[in-house]
Amino acid sequence: MSKLTLKDIALVAKRENENQAKYKGMIMVCTGTGCVSSGGFSVKEKFDIALKKYNLDKDWVAVATGCNGFCAVGPIAVIQPEGVFYQKLTIDDPEEIVKSHLLEGKIVERLLHSDPVKGKKVPHIEEISFFSKQQLIALRNKGIIDPENIDHYIARKGYNALKKVIEQDDAEKVIIQINQILMTLFTKNIQLYFR
């Protein structure tokens, strides 16, 4: 097996970004453990079927993602790039979402999240209180990439830190930076512990 170079990684990212740009958008279907136990794989399959039925499979693609983090309301699908969040899906819902949302431009209200305090429907994932207060670092790609497709990760700038280290070619500087980050994290954790 030949070694992967930085140029190869850049080509993978370019190719995957071009592939994804062919579509108007993506239906990101959670297939994490919680959603799978509630029928996530079947929901994803029904999205594929509905896209074909309405001749939208050249414009839209359903992607199985890892855990979205809100297991209590799964199965979940997020329509990207809009970020419309559908929850508690059954195998009957994907066709309605494809027909109403993708074809007719009408959000399916009954499948939206309801704010538990205000009682209002919240259509976009970034407006849902469960998500809005989170600052994702290691999990910043959760729910928006296929965890079984390394090209998705590379296209979202995966391995950029490694690229930076290799291009820097200064091992001592890298060690100093890592130690600074670890000390910052350690200090923050100690402060949180003693609050």
PALO-380780 format. One record per residue: x, y, z of N, C-alpha, C, O in turn; residue number from 1; residue in one letter. Coordinates in steps of 0.02 Angstrom, whole numbers, plus 32768, in hexadecimal, padded with zeros to 4 digits. Example, Ala and Ser with C-alpha at 12.3 -4.5 7.8 and 13.67 -1.06 7.14 Angstrom:
BEGIN
n.xx,n.yy,n.zz,ca.xx,ca.yy,ca.zz,c.xx,c.yy,c.zz,o.xx,o.yy,o.zz,i,aa
8294,7EE4,8186,8267,7F1F,8186,8294,7F5B,8186,82C8,7F5A,81A7,1,a
8282,7F90,8162,82AC,7FCB,8165,8285,8002,818A,829E,8039,8192,2,s
//
This chain:
BEGIN
n.xx,n.yy,n.zz,ca.xx,ca.yy,ca.zz,c.xx,c.yy,c.zz,o.xx,o.yy,o.zz,i,aa
802A,7FC5,8000,8000,8000,8000,802D,803E,8000,805C,8043,8027,1,m
801D,806E,7FD5,8045,80AA,7FD1,8030,80DC,8007,7FF8,80D9,8020,2,s
805E,8108,8018,8051,813A,804B,8026,8172,802E,802C,8184,7FF4,3,k
7FFA,818C,8059,7FD0,81C4,8047,7FF7,8204,8053,8012,820E,808A,4,l
7FFA,8230,8022,801F,826F,802A,7FED,82A7,8039,7FB1,829E,8034,5,t
8009,82E1,804C,7FDE,831C,8058,7FB9,832F,8019,7F7F,8345,801C,6,l
7FDA,8327,7FE0,7FBA,8337,7FA0,7F7F,8307,7F94,7F4B,831C,7F7B,7,k
7F88,82C7,7FA5,7F51,8296,7F9E,7F15,82AA,7FC9,7EDC,82A5,7FB2,8,d
7F22,82BF,8006,7EEC,82D3,8033,7EC7,8310,8017,7E89,8312,8019,9,i
7EEC,8340,7FFC,7ECD,837A,7FDD,7EA1,8366,7FA1,7E6C,8382,7F97,10,a
7EB8,8335,7F7A,7E91,831D,7F41,7E51,82F9,7F58,7E1D,8300,7F38,11,l
7E56,82D2,7F8E,7E1B,82B0,7FA9,7DE8,82E4,7FBF,7DAC,82DD,7FB0,12,v
7DFE,8318,7FE2,7DD1,834C,7FFA,7DB0,8370,7FBE,7D74,837C,7FBF,13,a
7DD8,8380,7F8C,7DBE,83A2,7F50,7D8A,8376,7F2D,7D54,838F,7F1B,14,k
7D99,8337,7F24,7D6B,8309,7F02,7D2A,8301,7F29,7CF4,8302,7F0C,15,r
7D2F,82F9,7F6B,7CF2,82F1,7F94,7CC9,8331,7F95,7C8B,832D,7F92,16,e
7CE9,836A,7F99,7CC4,83AA,7F98,7CA1,83B4,7F55,7C69,83CC,7F53,17,n
7CC2,83A1,7F1F,7CA3,83A4,7EDD,7C68,8374,7ED9,7C33,8386,7EBD,18,e
7C6F,8339,7EF4,7C39,8307,7EF4,7BFD,8322,7F1B,7BC4,831C,7F04,19,n
7C09,833E,7F56,7BD2,8358,7F7F,7BB2,8396,7F5F,7B77,83A3,7F69,20,q
7BD9,83BD,7F39,7BBF,83FA,7F1A,7B8D,83EA,7EE1,7B69,8416,7ECB,21,a
7B8C,83AC,7ECB,7B5C,8397,7E96,7B14,839A,7EB0,7AE5,83A0,7E89,22,k
7B0C,8396,7EF1,7ACA,8392,7F0F,7AB2,83D6,7F29,7ADB,8400,7F3D,23,y
7A70,83E0,7F27,7A52,841C,7F45,7A5B,8419,7F91,7A64,844C,7FB2,24,k
7A5A,83DC,7FAB,7A61,83D3,7FF3,7A64,838A,8006,7A62,835D,7FDC,25,g
7A6A,837F,8046,7A70,833C,8061,7A3F,8332,809A,7A31,8361,80C1,26,m
7A24,82F6,809F,79FA,82E3,80D7,7A26,82B9,8105,7A36,8280,80F6,27,i
7A38,82D6,813E,7A66,82B6,816C,7A3D,828E,819F,7A1E,82AA,81CC,28,m
7A3C,824C,8196,7A13,8220,81BF,7A3E,8200,81F5,7A6F,81DE,81E6,29,v
7A2B,820C,8233,7A52,81F1,826B,7A4D,81A4,826B,7A16,8188,826B,30,c
7A87,8184,826C,7A89,813B,8274,7AB7,8129,82AE,7ADB,80F6,82AC,31,t
7AB6,8154,82E0,7AD7,8143,831F,7AAE,810F,8343,7A76,8100,832F,32,g
7AC8,80F3,8378,7AA8,80BC,839C,7A60,80CB,83B0,7A34,80A1,83A4,33,t
7A53,8105,83CE,7A10,8115,83E4,79DE,8118,83AA,79A7,80FE,83AF,34,g
79F2,8139,8374,79C5,813F,833A,79BC,80FC,8317,7986,80EC,82FF,35,c
79F1,80D4,8313,79EC,8092,82F4,79BB,8066,831B,7994,8041,82FD,36,v
79BD,806B,835D,7990,8042,8385,7947,8056,837C,7919,8030,838C,37,s
793D,8093,8361,78F9,80AB,8353,78E8,80A7,8308,78B4,80C0,82F3,38,s
7914,8088,82E0,7905,807F,8299,792A,80AD,826A,7914,80B7,8232,39,g
7962,80C9,827F,7989,80F7,8257,799E,80DD,8212,799A,8102,81E1,40,g
79B4,809E,820F,79C8,8082,81CE,798C,807F,819E,7993,808E,8163,41,f
7953,806B,81B8,7917,8066,818E,7900,80AC,8177,78EA,80B4,813E,42,s
7906,80DD,81A2,78F5,8122,8190,7922,813A,8158,790B,8158,8127,43,v
7963,812C,815E,7993,8140,812A,7981,811F,80E8,7981,813F,80B3,44,k
7972,80DF,80EA,795E,80B9,80AE,791F,80D8,808E,791B,80DD,8051,45,e
78EF,80EB,80B7,78B1,810A,809E,78BF,814E,807D,789C,8160,804E,46,k
78F0,8173,8097,7903,81B1,8075,791F,81A2,8030,790E,81C4,7FFF,47,f
794A,816F,802B,7965,815C,7FE9,792D,814B,7FB8,792E,8161,7F7F,48,d
78FD,8124,7FCF,78C5,810F,7FA5,789C,814C,7F8F,788A,8152,7F55,49,i
788D,8179,7FBE,7864,81B5,7FAF,7889,81E3,7F7E,7869,8200,7F51,50,a
78CA,81EB,7F86,78F0,8215,7F58,78EC,81FA,7F11,78E4,8220,7EE1,51,l
78F1,81B8,7F0A,78EB,8199,7EC7,78A4,81A0,7EAC,789A,81B1,7E72,52,k
7873,8195,7ED7,782C,8198,7EC2,781B,81DD,7EA5,77F7,81E1,7E74,53,k
7835,8212,7EC3,7826,8256,7EAD,785D,8272,7E7F,785F,82AF,7E73,54,y
7888,8246,7E65,78BE,825A,7E38,78EA,8291,7E54,78FF,82BF,7E30,55,n
78F8,828D,7E94,7923,82BF,7EB5,7967,82A3,7EC7,7990,82C5,7EE5,56,l
7974,8264,7EB5,79B3,8244,7EC9,79F0,8261,7EA6,7A28,8251,7EBA,57,d
79E7,828A,7E73,7A20,82AC,7E53,7A2E,82EF,7E75,7A64,830C,7E6F,58,k
79FB,8308,7E9A,7A00,8349,7EBB,7A0E,8344,7F06,7A2C,8371,7F23,59,d
79F7,830E,7F24,79FD,8304,7F6C,7A1A,82BF,7F7B,7A11,8291,7F53,60,w
7A3B,82B9,7FB3,7A55,8278,7FC8,7A48,826F,8013,7A50,829E,803A,61,v
7A34,8233,8025,7A2C,8223,806C,7A6D,8204,8084,7A87,81D6,8065,62,a
7A86,821E,80BC,7AC7,8207,80D7,7ABC,81ED,811E,7A9F,820F,8147,63,v
7AD4,81B1,812B,7AD2,8195,816E,7B0A,81B5,8196,7B44,81B2,8183,64,a
7AF9,81D5,81CE,7B2B,81F6,81F7,7B33,81D2,823A,7B0E,81A3,8249,65,t
7B63,81E7,825F,7B6C,81CE,82A2,7B39,81F0,82D0,7B0D,8213,82B9,66,g
7B40,81E4,830F,7B12,81FF,8341,7B0F,824B,833E,7B42,826D,833A,67,c
7AD2,8264,833F,7AC6,82AC,833E,7AC8,82C9,8384,7AD0,8305,838D,68,n
7AC0,829F,83B6,7AC5,82B5,83FB,7A83,82BC,8420,7A82,82C1,845D,69,g
7A4C,82BC,83FC,7A0B,82C6,841B,79E3,8285,8414,79AE,8284,83F5,70,f
79FD,8250,8431,79E2,820D,842A,7998,8207,843F,7974,81DD,8424,71,c
7983,822E,846E,793F,822A,8488,790A,8239,8454,78D0,8226,845D,72,a
791D,825C,841E,78EB,826E,83EC,78F8,824C,83A8,78DE,8262,8375,73,v
7920,8218,83A8,7930,81F4,836A,78F8,81C7,8354,78CA,81B8,8379,74,g
78FD,81B0,8317,792D,81C2,82E3,7926,820C,82CD,78F0,822A,82CD,75,p
795F,8226,82BA,7967,826C,82A8,797F,8271,8260,79A4,8246,8248,76,i
7968,82A6,823C,7984,82B7,81FB,798B,8303,81FA,795F,8327,8211,77,a
79C3,831A,81DF,79CF,8362,81D7,79D8,8371,818D,7A02,8353,816C,78,v
79B0,839F,8174,79B4,83B2,812E,79E9,83E8,8128,79E1,841F,8144,79,i
7A1E,83D9,8104,7A55,8409,80FB,7A55,8422,80B3,7A45,83FA,8086,80,q
7A64,8460,80A5,7A88,848E,80D1,7A5B,84B8,80FF,7A75,84DF,8127,81,p
7A19,84B1,80FB,79EC,84DA,8124,79F3,84CE,816F,79EB,84FC,8197,82,e
7A01,8490,8182,7A05,847E,81C8,79C1,8470,81E8,79BA,8474,8225,83,g
798F,845E,81BF,794D,844F,81DA,7950,840A,81FB,7967,83D9,81DE,84,v
793A,8409,823A,7941,83CF,8266,78FE,83AB,826D,78CE,83C7,8288,85,f
78FB,836E,8255,78BE,8344,825D,78CD,830E,8290,7903,82F1,8291,86,y
789C,8300,82BB,78A6,82D1,82F1,786F,829D,82F6,783A,82A4,82D7,87,q
787D,8269,831C,784D,8232,832A,782F,8217,82E9,77F3,820C,82E4,88,k
785B,820B,82B8,7844,81F4,8277,7831,81AA,8278,784D,8182,829D,89,l
77FF,819B,8250,77EC,8155,8244,77F9,8147,81FA,780B,8174,81D5,90,t
77EF,810A,81E6,77FB,80F9,81A0,77C9,811A,8171,77D3,811A,8134,91,i
7794,8136,818B,7762,8158,8162,7774,81A2,8155,7758,81C0,8128,92,d
77A1,81BD,817B,77B1,8205,8177,77DF,821A,813E,77D5,8251,8124,93,d
7810,81F3,812A,783D,820B,80F6,781A,8220,80B5,782D,8253,8097,94,p
77E8,81FB,809F,77C6,820E,8061,77A3,8252,8069,77A6,827B,803C,95,e
7784,825D,80A3,7763,829D,80AE,7796,82D6,80AF,7789,830C,8093,96,e
77CF,82CB,80CE,7803,82FF,80D0,781D,830E,808A,7825,8348,8077,97,i
782A,82DA,8063,7843,82E3,801F,780F,8309,7FF5,7820,8339,7FD3,98,v
77D1,82F4,7FF8,779C,8313,7FD0,778F,835B,7FE7,7790,8389,7FBF,99,k
7782,8364,8028,7770,83A7,8041,77AC,83D6,8043,77A9,840E,8029,100,s
77E1,83C1,8062,781A,83EE,806E,7844,83F8,802F,7850,8430,801A,101,h
785A,83C1,8011,7888,83C7,7FD9,7865,83DC,7F98,7880,8404,7F72,102,l
782B,83C0,7F8B,7807,83CF,7F4D,77DF,8410,7F52,77E2,843A,7F25,103,l
77BA,8418,7F88,778B,844F,7F8D,77A5,848A,7FB8,7786,84BF,7FBA,104,e
77DD,847F,7FD9,77FB,84B5,8002,77D6,84C3,8043,77DE,84F9,8060,105,g
77AE,8492,805B,7789,849B,8099,77A6,846E,80D0,77A9,8431,80C8,106,k
77BB,848D,8106,77D5,8467,813F,779C,843E,815E,7764,8456,8164,107,i
77AB,8400,8171,777A,83D5,8191,7779,83E5,81DB,77A0,83CA,8202,108,v
774B,8411,81EF,7747,842C,8233,7742,83F6,8269,7762,83FB,829D,109,e
7719,83C4,825D,770C,8392,8292,774B,836B,82A6,774B,834C,82DB,110,r
777F,836C,827C,77BC,8346,828B,77F4,8372,82A7,782C,835A,82B2,111,l
77E5,83B1,82B3,7817,83DF,82CE,781B,83D8,831A,77ED,83BF,833A,112,l
7852,83EE,8335,785D,83EF,837D,7833,8427,839C,782E,845D,8380,113,h
7814,841A,83D6,77F0,844D,83FC,781B,8462,8437,7831,8438,845E,114,s
7825,84A2,843E,784A,84BC,8477,7823,84AA,84B7,77E9,84BC,84BD,115,d
7843,8487,84E6,781F,8470,8522,7808,84A9,854F,77DA,849F,8577,116,p
7827,84E3,854B,7814,851B,8576,77E0,8547,8554,77AC,8557,8571,117,v
77EE,855B,8515,77C1,8588,84F2,7788,8565,84CD,7756,8583,84BD,118,k
7791,8524,84C0,775E,84FE,849D,775B,850C,8452,772E,84F4,8430,119,g
778A,8533,8438,778B,8544,83F1,77B4,8511,83CA,77E3,84F2,83E3,120,k
77A0,8507,838A,77C6,84DC,835D,7807,84FF,834A,7808,853B,833D,121,k
783D,84D8,8349,787F,84F3,8339,7899,84CD,82FC,78AD,8493,8302,122,v
789A,84ED,82C2,78AC,84C9,8285,78F7,84BB,827C,7909,8487,825F,123,p
7922,84E7,8292,7969,84E1,8283,7992,84C6,82BD,7988,84DB,82F6,124,h
79BE,8499,82AE,79E5,8476,82E2,7A0C,84A7,830E,7A11,849C,834A,125,i
7A27,84DC,82F0,7A4F,850B,8318,7A25,8535,8348,7A40,8555,8375,126,e
79E2,8535,833F,79B6,855A,836B,7999,852F,83A4,7979,854A,83D2,127,e
79A5,84EE,83A2,798C,84C1,83D6,79B9,84C9,8413,79F6,84C2,840E,128,i
799A,84D6,844D,79C2,84E5,8489,79F2,84AC,849B,7A29,84B9,84B4,129,s
79DF,846F,848D,7A0C,8436,849C,7A4E,843E,8477,7A83,842C,8492,130,f
7A4D,8458,843A,7A89,845F,8411,7AA9,84A4,8417,7AE6,84AA,8413,131,f
7A81,84D8,841F,7A9A,851D,841A,7ACF,852F,844E,7AF7,855C,8443,132,s
7ACF,850D,8486,7AFF,851D,84BA,7B3F,84F3,84B5,7B6D,84FB,84DD,133,k
7B41,84C6,8485,7B7B,8499,847F,7BB1,84BA,8453,7BA2,84D8,8420,134,q
7BEF,84B2,8468,7C27,84C6,843F,7C4D,8487,842D,7C72,846C,8456,135,q
7C41,8470,83F1,7C5F,8430,83DC,7CA5,843B,83C2,7CB2,8467,8399,136,l
7CD2,8411,83DA,7D17,8414,83C2,7D27,83D1,83A2,7D2A,83CC,8365,137,i
7D31,839F,83CA,7D40,835C,83AF,7D05,8340,8388,7D0E,831A,8359,138,a
7CC8,8352,839C,7C8C,8338,837C,7C6C,8369,834B,7C31,8364,833D,139,l
7C93,8398,8331,7C76,83CC,8306,7C57,83B1,82C6,7C2E,83D2,82A7,140,r
7C6A,8375,82B2,7C4E,8357,8275,7C15,8326,8283,7BFC,8307,8255,141,n
7C00,8321,82C2,7BCB,82F0,82D2,7B8B,8302,82AE,7B76,833C,82AC,142,k
7B6D,82D1,8292,7B2D,82DB,8270,7B32,82FB,822B,7AFF,8306,820B,143,g
7B6F,830C,8215,7B75,832C,81D3,7BA5,8308,81A4,7BB0,831F,816C,144,i
7BC1,82D1,81BB,7BEA,82A8,818E,7BD7,825F,8198,7BBB,824B,81CB,145,i
7BE7,8238,8166,7BDF,81EF,816A,7C1C,81D5,818F,7C54,81D9,8174,146,d
7C15,81BA,81CB,7C4E,81A4,81F2,7C73,8168,81D3,7CAA,8157,81E9,147,p
7C55,8149,81A2,7C75,8110,8181,7C97,8124,8140,7CB1,80F9,811C,148,e
7C97,8165,8131,7CB5,817D,80F3,7CEB,81B0,8104,7CDB,81EA,8113,149,n
7D29,819B,8103,7D61,81C6,8117,7D66,8203,80EA,7D7F,8237,80FF,150,i
7D4E,81FE,80AC,7D50,8237,807E,7D25,8271,8098,7D37,82AB,808E,151,d
7CED,8261,80B8,7CC3,8296,80D6,7CEB,82BD,810A,7CE8,82FA,810C,152,h
7D10,8299,8133,7D38,82B9,8167,7D6F,82E4,8148,7D7A,831C,815E,153,y
7D91,82C9,8117,7DC7,82EE,80F6,7DAB,832D,80D4,7DCB,8362,80D7,154,i
7D70,8328,80B6,7D51,8361,8094,7D40,8399,80C6,7D3D,83D3,80B4,155,a
7D34,8386,8105,7D24,83B9,8139,7D63,83CC,8160,7D60,83DD,819B,156,r
7D9B,83C9,813E,7DDC,83DE,8158,7DF8,83B0,818E,7E1F,83C5,81B8,157,k
7DE3,8370,818B,7E01,833F,81B8,7E4B,8338,81A8,7E5F,833D,816E,158,g
7E72,832D,81D8,7EBA,8324,81D2,7EDF,8365,81C4,7F1B,8363,81B6,159,y
7EBD,839F,81C7,7EE0,83DE,81BC,7F15,83EB,81F2,7F4A,8408,81E3,160,n
7F08,83D6,822F,7F3A,83DF,8264,7F79,83B6,8254,7FB1,83CD,825D,161,a
7F6F,8379,823C,7FA8,834F,8228,7FCE,8370,81EF,800C,8371,81EF,162,l
7FAA,838A,81BF,7FC9,83AD,8186,7FF4,83E7,819F,802D,83F0,8189,163,k
7FD9,840D,81CE,7FFE,8446,81EA,803F,842F,820C,8073,844E,8203,164,k
803A,83F8,8231,8075,83DD,8254,80AA,83C7,8221,80E5,83D6,8229,165,v
8094,83A4,81EE,80C3,838B,81BC,80E5,83C5,8196,8121,83C4,818A,166,i
80BC,83F7,8184,80D7,8430,815F,8105,845A,818B,8135,8478,8172,167,e
80F8,845D,81CC,8120,8484,81FA,8167,8468,81FF,8198,848D,8202,168,q
816B,8427,8201,81AC,8405,8204,81D6,841D,823F,8214,8422,823A,169,d
81B6,842B,8277,81D9,8441,82B3,81BA,841C,82EE,818C,8435,830F,170,d
81D5,83E1,82FD,81B9,83B6,8331,81B7,83D8,8375,8186,83D0,8399,171,a
81EB,83FD,8386,81ED,841E,83C7,81B4,8451,83CF,8196,8455,8404,172,e
81A6,8476,839B,8170,84A8,839D,812C,8485,83A6,8101,849D,83CA,173,k
8123,844D,8384,80E5,8426,8389,80DB,840D,83D1,80A4,8411,83EC,174,v
8110,83F3,83EF,810D,83DA,8433,80FA,8412,8464,80D2,8408,8491,175,i
8117,844D,845A,8108,8487,8484,80BE,849A,847E,809D,84A7,84B0,176,i
80A4,849B,8440,805E,84AC,8434,802F,8479,8455,7FFD,848C,8474,177,q
803E,843A,844F,8015,8406,846D,8015,840D,84B9,7FE1,8408,84D9,178,i
804F,8418,84D6,8054,8422,851E,802D,845E,8536,800D,845C,856B,179,n
802E,8495,850F,8007,84D1,8521,7FBC,84C2,8520,7F98,84D7,854D,180,q
7FA6,849E,84EE,7F5F,848C,84E9,7F4B,845F,8523,7F16,8469,8541,181,i
7F74,842E,8532,7F64,8400,856A,7F61,8425,85AC,7F36,8417,85D5,182,l
7F8F,8453,85B7,7F8E,8479,85F5,7F4F,84A6,85FA,7F32,84AD,862F,183,m
7F3C,84C3,85C2,7EFF,84ED,85C1,7EC2,84C2,85D2,7E99,84D6,85FA,184,t
7EBD,8488,85B3,7E85,845B,85C1,7E85,8444,8609,7E51,8442,862A,185,l
7EBF,8432,8622,7EC5,841B,8667,7EAF,8452,8697,7E8A,8445,86C7,186,f
7EC6,8490,868B,7EB4,84C9,86B6,7E69,84D5,86B5,7E4B,84E0,86E9,187,t
7E4A,84D3,867A,7E02,84DE,8675,7DDB,84A7,869A,7DAA,84B6,86BC,188,k
7DF2,8469,8694,7DD0,8432,86B6,7DD6,8438,8702,7DA6,842A,8726,189,n
7E10,844C,871B,7E19,8457,8762,7DEB,848F,877B,7DCD,8489,87B1,190,i
7DE6,84C4,8755,7DBB,84FC,8769,7D72,84E6,876C,7D4E,84F8,879A,191,q
7D5C,84BF,873B,7D17,84A6,873A,7D0A,8477,8775,7CD5,8478,8793,192,l
7D3C,844E,8786,7D35,841D,87BC,7D2B,843F,87FF,7D03,8428,8828,193,y
7D4E,8477,880A,7D4C,8497,884C,7D18,84CF,8850,7D19,84F5,8881,194,f
7CED,84D6,8820,7CB8,8509,8823,7C84,84F7,8854,7C54,851C,885E,195,r
//
